[in-house]
Amino acid sequence: MPSPQEELAKVYRANESYLALGIKIVVSFFFFVVGGYWLDSASGTSPLFLIVGATCALMSVMAILWKLARPQNSPSSNKPSEERR
């Protein structure tokens, strides 16, 4: 019978891509929002850079999800089409 640590390691290995995606989203969102807040506190502008940072964070998250959702390199996408010749 496997130990609880082995079972937990098995669960982590099975879900590591989801964990990595979550970490990427949280880190990018945190970086931009905290950076905007810090710029606001340093320059004295109240919500300006926080809003810019939040917008950049949302764009970053959308880019991460877009990269995940687009089809990977499939053999049919690498072939030149007859129309372009």
Secondary structure, DSSP 8 states (H G I E B T S, - for coil): ---HHHHHHHHHHHTHHHHHHHHHHHHHHHHHHHHHHHHHHHH--SSHHHHHHHHHHHHHHHHHHHHHHS----HHHHS--STT-
